[in-house]
Amino acid sequence: MRTRSIRFQLTVWYALALAVALALFGSLVWLSMRQRLLSELDEQLQGGALRFEAYFRQEATEESGPDLIVEMEEFCQGLGPAWFVQLHGDHGFDFRYGQRTAGRPVLRRIEHRFSMGPEKFRLEVGSFSNEIQHTLDLLGVLLLGLIPLVTLLAGLGGAWLSRRALRPVDEITTAAQTIGIENLSRRLPVPPTGDEIQRLAETWNGMLSRLESAVGTLSQFAADASHELRTPLAVIRTTAELALRRAREPESYRESLLEVVVEAERMTWMVEDLLFLARNDSKAVSMPMEPVPMELVARDVVAELRDLANARGIDVSVSVGQPLVVMGNRPALRRLLLVLLDNAQKYSHPEGKVLVRLGKDSVSVEDSGIGISEEDLPHIFRRFYRADKSRSNDGSGSGYGLGLSLAETIARMHGAKISATSVCGVGSVFTVRWGAGGT
């Protein structure tokens, strides 16, 4: 089903509205003119009847019989050929002037009664002139002829105006047809009109900017994920090829398999983190919420990492200022603290300290490690972002740059905000703060 363009619809509706308005206006003009003309004719008839009565009274005292009739006819001739006058007395007097025929219908007439002496008279004065009707007919013809003409001219003007008004829409449409995934940096022309079309173009450009940013983030995410997955896959393949190249001792095979297991486990964690982040981006993560005592979660995570920290001489402890209970998903919050504590002990000096501090509306993880440089600090929550490998505690640069991004995502899903402060050579503090302060 083919639909008409907005330009065509605007022109048609404009023409129809104008035609209806002109028809109502013309009808009002015609009716007003008719009422005015008839009112003036009624006034003329009333005035003529009064003059005729006065003249009749005067002449009836001086003349009678045929002479009176002649005088009355001479007076009526002065009224005009379109008038008729009839005077009847109850004693038999009868006077008629003017002829009423089928071809000359009476337009208006009035009746006037008066008495003169003992006799009562009924005077009827009317007009069968077609001058008023001719004027009304001429006005009607003019209106009926001009209304369609004016509507047509207005429709043509409306079509031109709508074409000019919608020209920016055509330009925006043409420009939008040239924008694709390969040139999302292009923008639509914004007409400086200050109207809805300008706001529409600005809104579309804003959407294109967000789309360009999202596509760029997605492309970078895919590239970074591919790069990160390539390394463990290459290690697994190289280890397997070396183990198969020649016969080895069982212990050598065991070491190779252990290395494969370590890399496979690293890949598994990476894929799980990627899936979690992807599901969160698509709003597909379903996490049942319940009141969670953060002190219990913190002590549980500290107990899990204590052996690893003690092996490096790092002291991990929990300090509770005020009990904190938040509405959240316990496994997710546990994973958030696990990321922060693992990150803290990984970058702490041997014999250093890591402290988990609970406040009224926040949980912070403090370490006495190497710190984060001012250049790296604004980017640490970006996916796959990692500082220089030489900044890690052991120089290995372990990790794949998803931990802090994952922690930031979990905090955001719980209505919290994570922030970091750091001084190189002194340590870092990561703080997760709830806006309303727990439950």
N, C-alpha and C positions, 0 to 999 in steps of 0.2 A: 504494500500500500504506500503510495507516494504522498508525502506530506508537503505542504506549501512552505515556502521560506518565511522567515520572520518578517522580512521586508514586505512580502506580498500580504501577509496577514495584517501587519500594521496599516498598510495602505487601505485595505478593504475595510477594516474596522474604523479607520479614520473617516473614510468616505461615507460609510453607513451612519456613523454618529453625526457627521455634518449634515447628511440628507435628512435625518430625523429632526435635527435641531432647526434646519431651514424650513421643513414642513410645518413644525409647530409655530415657528416665527411667522411664516406666511399665513397660516390659519388665523393666528391672533391679529395680524395686520388686517386681513380681509374682514374678520368679524368686527374689529374695532371701527374700521371704515364704514361698514354697513350700519352699525349702531349709531355712529355719528351722523351719517347722512339721513337716516330715518328720524333721528331726534330733531335735526334741523327742519325736516319736512313737517313733522308734527307741530313744531313751533310756528312755521309758516301757515299751516292750516288753521291753527288756533287763532292766530292773528287775523287771518282772512275772514274767519267766521265772526269775530268780534266786529270787524270793520263793516261786514255785510249787515249785521244786525243793526249797527248804529245808522248805516245808510238807509236801511229799510224803515226804521222808525221815523227817520226824518222825512223820507219821501211819502210814507203812508199818510202823513198828516196833510200833504199838499196834493198828492195825486191818488187816483184810484182806477180800478179797472184796467183796460189795455194800456193806458198811459203809464201806470205804475209798473206793469210788466216790462215795457220798453225801457224804462229807466233802470230797472233791475238788471236787464240784459246788458245794457251799456256798462254798468258797474262791473258785471262779471267778466266782460271782455278785457277789462284791465287786470284781472287776476291771472290771465294766461290761458292758452288753448288747452292745456293739459288738466285743467281743473273742471270739476263738475259741482253744481250746487243744486240742492233740492230743498224747497221750503213748503211745508204743509201746515195748514191751519185746521183747527178742529171744527171751523164753521164753513169749510169747503174751499179755502184759498189754497192754490197749488201753483208752485213755480218750479221750473226745471231748466237747468242750463248745463250743456254738455251731454254727450252721448256715451254710454257704457256699452261696449261691444265685446264679443268673445275674443277678438284680437287685441283688445286693449284692456287687460285686466286692471282692476283697481289695485293700486299699490298701497295706499294708506287712506283712511277716512276717519272723520270724527263726527260726532253727533252733539248738537247743542240745542237746548230747549230754553225758551223764554216766553214771556206773556206780554201782551200789549192790549190794554183794556180788558174786556171780558174774554178775548180770544187767546188761546194758547197755541204756540207755534213750535214745530220740530224742524230744526235746521240740520242738514247733513252736508258737509263739505268734504271733498276727497280729491285725490289726484291719481290719474292713471298714466302719468308721464313715465316713460321708460328711460329717462336720463339717468336716474339713480341706478337702475338695473344695468344700464349700459356701462356706467362707470365701474360697477362691481364686477361685471363680466370682463371688462378690459383688465381690471386689476388681477382677477383670477387667472386670465390667460398669461399675463406677464409673470405672475408668480409661478405658475405651472411650467412656463418655458424657461424661466431663469434658474429655478432650483436645480433641475438636472444639469444645466450648463455650468452653474457655479460648482455643483458637486463634482462634475467631471474635471473642471480646471483645478479644483482643490485636491482631487485624487491624484492628478498628474504632479501637482506641486508636492503633495505628501510623499509620492513615490520618490521624487528627486531628493526631498529632505531626508527620508528614511535611508536612501542609498548613501547620502553624504554622512548621515549620523552613524550608520553601521559600517562605513568603510574601514575604521580601525579594527572592527571585528574580523573583516576579511583579511586584513594584514596580519592580525594575530593568528588566524587560522592557517594562512599560508606559511607563516614562520613556524608554527607548531608542527606542520607536516614535514618540515625539514629536520626536526630534532629527533634523534634516535639514541640508542645506547652508546654509539660511538662518538657523539658530540653533545653530551649532556651539559657541557660548559656554555653552550649557546643560550641566549635569553630572548624572550619575546619583546617586541617593541612596545614601549609604554607611552601612549599618547598623553601629552600634558593638558588634559581636559578637566581634571578634578572631578570626574563623574564616575558612574558605576563601571564603565569600560576601563578606566585607568586602574580602579581598584581590582578589577578582574585580572588585568595583565600583571599587576604587582603580586597578586595572590598566586597566579600561575608561576611567576618567576621564583617566588619563595618556595613553592612546591618543587620546582626544578632544582633549586639549590639543595633542598633537603634530599631529593632523590639522587643528585650527583654525589652528595656526601655519603649517602647510604651505599650506593654502588661502589664508591671508592673504598669505603670501609670493608665492604664484602669482598672486593677484589684483593685488598691487602690482607684480609683475614685468610682468604683461600691460599694466597701466595705464602704467607707466613706458616700456615698449617702444613702446606706441602713441604716447605723447607724443613720444618721441625720433624715431620714424619720421615723425611728422607734420611736423616742422620741415623736413627736407630735401625731403620731397615738396611742401610748400608753396612752398619756394624754387624747385624745378624747375618747378612749375606756373606760378608767377608770372613767372619768367624766360621761359618759353615763350610765355605770353600776351602779355607786353610785346613780345617779338620779332615776334609775329604781328599785333600791332595795326596796324602800318603798315610800309611799306617802309623798309628801313634799308640802311646801307652794309655791304658784306661784312665789314669789320672789326668792326662792331657785332654782327653775327650770330656772328662767331667768338668774341667775348667772352661772348655769351650761352651758346653751346654749351660753352665752357670752364667756365663757372659750373655748367652742368648736369652736366658730366663730374665736376667736383669734388664736387658734392653726391651724385651717383650712386656715386662711389667711397667717399665717407663712409658712405653707406647700405650698400654692399657689405660694408665692414669690420664695420659694426655687426651686420648679419645673420649674418655668419660667426661673430662672437663669440657672438651669441645662440644659434646652432646648437651651437657647441662647449659652451657652458654647459648648454644643455638636454640634450645627449647625455650630458654628465657626470652631470647629475642623474638621468638614467634608466639610468646604468651602461652606456651603449651605445658609449662611446668605446673604441676599440681602438688602443693605442699600443705598437708593438714596442719593447722595451727592449734597451739595449746599453750597454757602458761608454762614457761620454762625458767627454772631457777638458774641464773647464769653462774652462780658460784659452783654448783655441782658440775656444770659443763666444763668450767675452767679447771677444776681440780681433776676431772677425768682426763682431760687432754694433757695436763701437766704430768699426771702419772704415766700416761702412755709414752711421752717423750723424755721422761726423766733419765732412763737408762742410757739413751743415746747422748743426752746432754752431759751426764756424769762421766761418760767415757772421754769426753773432751774437757772435763773439768769445769763445765758451765753449771752454775747454780740457777735452778728454775724454781720460782716460788709464786704464791698467790697472796695478794693483800686485799682484804674486803673492808672497804670504808663503810658502805651501806649495802644491805641486801638488794639485789636487783632481779626482778622477775619480769620477763617480757613475753608478749604473745608471739610465738614463733614456732618454727619447725626444729625440733631438737637435733636431728642428724645434720641439718643444714648449718645451724649455729655451731655445732661441734666442728664441722668442717671449716667454718670461717676461722675459729680460734686455732685450729690445727695448722692452717695456712700461715697465720700470723706468727705463731710460736715456732713453727719449723723455719720460717724465714728469719726470725730473730736469732735462734741458736745457730743457724747456718752462717750468719754474718757476724757473730760475736767472737771476740778474742778468746783464746783458751784462758781458763780461770776467770771468765767474765760472769756477768749476772743477767738474768732475764726475769722480769717481774710482770705478773698479770695483776692489774689493779682494777678493782670494781668500785664504781661510784654510784651515785643516785640514779643517773640516767646514762651511764657510759661504761665501756670496758676498754682499757688501754693495755697495750703490750709494750714494755720498755726494755731496751737492750743497751748494753755497753759495748757495742760493736764498732765497725769501721765507719758507719754512717753512710749517708747518701749525698752525693754532690748536688749543688743547686741546679746544675744543668739537667740532671736525671730526675730530680724530685717531682717536677710537674708531669712526668710521663710514666711514672711507675705503675699506674693502674691501667695503662693501655695493654691490650692483648699482645702477647709475644714480645713485649718490650723487656729488654734485659740490659743492665748496665755492663760496662766493660768487664770481661772475665777476670781481669786482674784485681777487680774490687772484691771478688768473693774471698772468703776466709782462707780457703785452701788453694785458690787459683784455678780451680777446675771449672768454675762457671756452671755448676750443676743447676738443673731446673730448665724449664722451657718457656718461661715468661707468661704463664697463665694463672699462677697462684693468686697474685694480688688482684688481677682482673676478676677472678672468680670470687674472691673475698668481697670486692666492691659490689659485685652483682648480688650476692647473698644479702649483704647489708641493705642494699636498695630495696630488695624484695621484702624486707622486714620493716620498711619505713625508717631505716636508720641511715646515717651518713658516716663514711669512713674518711679519715684524714691522716696525714703523716707530717711529722716535723723531724728534722734531723740536723746534726752537726757532724761534719766529717771528723773522724778520729775520736768522737765522744760517744755517739750512739744515736738511735732513732726511737721515736715513739709513734705507734699506730693507735689511733683512737676510733672506736665505733660508738657513735652517740645517737640515742633515740630522742626524737623531738619532744615526746610527751613524758619521757622518763619512765619507761616500763609500764606496768599495768597500774 
